[in-house]
Amino acid sequence: MRRILIPVDFSEDSVFAIEVGVQVANMLKAKVRLMHVRTGKSYHPQFQKDNMSTFLSDVEDTYMKQLLEQGQKKYTVVNGELDYRIREGNVVREIRNEARYDDSSLIVVGTHGVSGAEDRWLGSNAYRLVANAPCAVLAVRHSMTFHGHQKILLPVDSTKVSRRIVPQVAGLATAINAELLVVGVSFRSRWLIPGRIEAYVRQVDRFLKKIPDIKYESCVVDGNKGADYMLKLAHEKGATIVALPVKQDGNPFGSIFEPFANELLNISDLPLFAVPEKE
C-alpha cells in the first residue's frame, strides 16, 4: 500500500495539508503519516489556546494526537494506517529522510509550513524540499480549494524532464480520476527548431492514448508571456492543479529549477504537483 507523508508545524497551511492529504489518500487507498520536526520555533496561535497543562507536557505529542484524531474522522481507507512521527533536526533533511525511509509515494505540504517568518515553506524550506524530495510533492495553501473534479495542467517544453514526468502525472490523474491539460510551452529562440514543441506535445498525446479512460486535451502557448500567463490559462481552462517537473542534478545542497517553473511555484494560487525527474 502506498504511503503519503504530511509534514506538520501546526500552522493553518499544514493543517489544511492534512485535509488534502487525507482526501488524496482515500482516493489512492494509501497509508498516511503525519510528521513534525522539532525546531524550537513558536507554534501557530491556533495551538496556543490550550490550558497550561499542555505546556508542561510534550506539546508536540499532544498537538499531533489532536491532529491525528481530526484526520481519522475523514480517513476512509479500509485496513489503512494513519499515524505520526516526531523528529528533530534540519526540517528539509528530516522530511526527506522520512520519505525515503517510509518509501513514500507523495509528500503533501503546506507552503507556509514552518512557523516563523524566516522559515516559511514558501521561502527557503518549500523551495529546498520540492527541489530535493525523493518523491513527488503536492504543495498547497489554506486559501486554496481541493475538492470536486480535478484537472491537472502539465507544461511541456524543450527539456527532457518535462516529458519524463508524464507517466507519473498521468498516474496521478488516473488514480484520482482527473483530466489532463497538456500545454506545450514554446520559447522564441534561434536555437529552437520550428515545430519541435508541437512534436513533443504529439509525443505526449501518443503516450496518453494508450491509457484507458484517461481524458485529456492539449494546446501550445507562447512561453515568453511568462508564468502569469500560464496561471491565467490554467484558470481559463478550469485546471485545479499545476504539475511541475523538477530536474535533480545529484547535488545534495540544491537541484535545478528552470526559471519558468520556479516563478510558477512562487506565484501560483493553485495546488502544485512537483515531480522529480526519473531516469
Secondary structure, DSSP 4 states (H G I P E B T S, - for coil): --EEEEE--SSHHHHHHHHHHHHHHHHHT-EEEEEEEE--PPPPGGGS-S-GGGGGS-HHHHHHHHHHHHHHHH---TT--EEEEEEES-HHHHHHHHHHHHT-SEEEEETT-SSSGGG-IIIIIHHHHHHH-SSEEEEE-TTS---SS-EEEEEE-SSHHHHHTHHHHHHHHHHTT-EEEEEEEE---TTSPTTHHHHHHHHHHHHHHTSTT--EEEEEEEGGG-HHHHHHHHHHTT--EEEEEEB--S-TT--B--HHHHHHHHH-SS-EEEEE---
